[in-house]
Amino acid sequence: MKHILILTLILISIKGFSQVVLNADGPGNTYSLINSVLAPGYNVIEAPDCSHTAFGEHIDEIFDAELNSNVFRFFIHTTPDNDRCINFDRQRNEIKTYDQSPANLLGIQNETVIYKWKFKLKTGFQSSTNFTHIHQLKSVGGSLEDMPMYTLTTRKGTPDKLELRYAETNTQTTLTQTDIAPFLGTWVEVTETIKYGTAGTYSIVIKKVSDMSTLFSYSNNSIINWRSGADFVRPKWGIYRSLNNAQDLRDEEVLFANFSIQEIPTLSIEEVNENEENLTYYLNKTNQTLHLKNAKNSFKNVKLYSSDGKLVSVKSFEKEVNEYDLDISNFQNGVYIFLIEYSNYKRSSKKFLVSK
């Protein structure tokens, strides 16, 4: 049996190769389900359970007749809920990705990510005059990590508004806003697309699920979506609100469904120079493996895709390794792409051809 290995030396774009979905599957084990997708073996839930032990878990799952599927229900109570028994002027019930999440759930520089989800605010939903956030994109690392880059928030006013907020540095501005009334009592679907970088792009479209009419949209083809010193950007969903004007609030149940994170990574010149100059790879014909080694950076994940974008295999490493033998003995003839995700959140990718 003869194998021929052809490796490209040019930059490639890997479109649609990495999509992670989180769907409710019915009552019970909700926290375990969320963690198993967003950070296996770790905890991504920031709930007020510690201050409200009598109530128990503040996220559960119910069946929704409008969607004809199970959905996540996020509870928040005006009292005694707070922010994880850490902050008492606000309260938080959110899920997130973070540094213990798989690399393909973390946005990195020069990468495009599509976030999709559905949510429903109940009729009579009450907003704070300060802040009532339901989604954020937050950078991690650097001096600006405490300030969200993008925030979807509701605000009490005349009338109450749904706002998209943005912060290039440490000051937020409102990019666009609209009357919140059309969003109440109905399911909506959000599609948020962002290219991370100093020459970034951003768009968000929110549609009413029942007829797919557009209720809210914004786009910008030249916006700064990366901060100095940042390691990655992570999403958050849920309800996070101020208690400074608690009289404006009521106990709420916010529904979410069908979370999706899809990467469309495109390697930059800087990433190639840093990672690929140290990457070596060759076919071992004796044991039919592709040997991968990087003298400088340790592997976090090694993924293999077929030419049509299907994930063929994935290997994740709990301990740091700098080399790995990828078994290709059972591969059919064709073009494949391996994608290495490093512990420093960078990536390398190459094509190769298997011919038997």
C-alpha positions, -999 to +999 in steps of 0.1 A: +000+000+000+014+033-010+006+067+004+015+101-011+014+131+011+011+166-005+013+196+018+003+231+008+025+260+017-001+287+012-027+303+036-061+286+035-095+295+048-114+267+065-151+276+061-177+260+083-154+234+098-161+240+134-196+243+148-207+236+183-244+235+194-260+234+227-297+223+227-319+216+257-328+179+259-355+179+286-358+183+324-329+172+346-291+174+346-292+209+330-260+221+345-242+190+334-255+193+299-244+229+296-209+222+310-205+191+288-207+213+257-191+246+267-163+233+289-163+196+295-151+188+330-154+224+342-181+249+352-194+276+329-224+286+349-225+318+369-258+314+388-271+330+421-276+295+437-253+303+466-275+332+478-308+314+471-302+277+481-339+272+489-348+277+453-320+254+439-306+256+404-315+288+386-314+272+351-336+244+341-353+230+309-389+230+299-409+220+268-420+250+247-450+246+225-441+275+201-408+260+192-420+224+197-388+216+215-371+218+249-356+251+259-335+265+287-352+287+314-331+312+333-346+324+366-337+357+383-354+369+415-353+405+428-343+390+462-323+373+475-304+366+442-271+384+437-239+380+417-225+347+429-223+359+465-195+383+453-213+415+443-245+426+460-255+456+439-263+434+409-274+399+401-262+374+375-274+342+359-253+335+329-235+308+309-202+314+291-171+300+275-138+307+292-101+296+293-110+260+302-133+257+271-122+240+239-102+263+217-129+263+190-153+281+214-129+310+219-126+338+194-091+347+184-075+374+163-082+373+125-109+347+130-146+350+120-172+335+143-209+332+139-230+331+171-266+320+169-293+315+195-330+321+203-344+339+232-378+350+246-386+378+270-420+373+286-448+398+283-444+425+310-406+421+311-391+448+333-357+465+326-335+484+349-327+521+342-290+510+348-284+478+329-301+445+321-278+425+299-288+394+280-256+388+259-220+399+259-188+394+240-159+399+264-122+399+257-099+380+282-064+392+289-051+427+288-061+458+308-096+461+292-109+427+299-135+439+325-153+460+298-174+440+274-167+446+237-203+441+226-234+440+248-271+433+240-290+450+268-325+462+277-331+495+294-360+511+311-372+543+294-401+559+275-405+534+259-382+506+271-354+499+247-333+470+233-298+484+228-266+472+212-236+486+231-199+487+220-167+495+237-134+499+217-116+507+249-130+515+284-160+536+273-193+522+260-214+538+233-248+528+219-246+516+183-283+512+178-315+508+198-352+500+192-385+498+211-385+465+231-422+460+227-421+438+195-397+414+214-420+407+243-439+375+245-424+359+213-394+339+203-367+357+183-336+343+166-302+361+167-274+357+142-243+376+152-212+375+130-179+390+140-144+391+125-120+396+154-091+420+146-081+456+145-097+457+110-128+438+121-163+435+109-196+430+129-232+423+122-262+413+141-297+404+129-326+395+152-357+379+135-391+369+149-392+331+147-429+330+138-426+348+105-388+355+102-394+392+100-364+413+110-369+432+142-334+445+148-302+448+128-268+465+127-236+460+106-202+476+104-175+466+079-147+486+096-146+484+134-120+475+159-127+441+174-094+433+191-077+448+222-040+449+230-030+421+253-061+400+247-058+362+246-093+355+232-129+367+232-157+347+248-195+349+246-220+351+276-257+345+276-283+349+303-296+378+325-273+402+343-289+432+359-283+461+383-300+462+416-294+500+421-331+506+411-346+473+423-381+489+424-380+488+385-376+450+385-396+419+390-389+382+392-381+371+356-379+339+336-359+344+304-359+316+279-330+306+256-327+279+230-304+265+202-271+280+210-245+277+182-209+288+178-194+284+144-158+293+136-146+303+101-109+306+109-085+323+085-049+323+095-029+355+094+006+360+083+016+366+119+001+333+130+018+314+103+052+330+111+049+323+148+036+287+147+042+272+113+080+279+112+083+255+141+058+229+128+071+198+111+050+170+096+057+139+076+040+107+066+053+075+083+045+049+057+055+020+080+027+026+105+005+047+083+005+078+105+010+115+099+036+127+124+031+163+137+056+182+158+061+217+169+093+225+188+080+256+204+042+254+211+022+226+228-009+211+212-043+216+227-063+199+200-056+182+167-085+180+143-088+164+109-114+174+083-124+160+049-124+183+019-162+188+023-157+202+058-167+171+078-149+165+111-131+131+106-112+129+139-103+150+169-077+145+196-076+167+227-047+168+252-051+174+289-013+174+294+010+195+272+025+176+242+045+189+213+041+160+189+014+135+179+010+106+155-023+109+136-035+075+124-046+076+088-046+039+081-084+038+075-087+069+055-101+068+020-084+085-009-089+122-009-078+156+003-078+162+041-070+192+063-055+190+097-060+219+121-038+222+152-050+244+180-022+254+204-023+261+241-015+297+233-048+299+213-030+301+179-036+277+151-018+260+122-036+243+093-024+223+062-038+203+034-026+168+025-036+141+000-040+105+007-036+082-023-035+044-020 
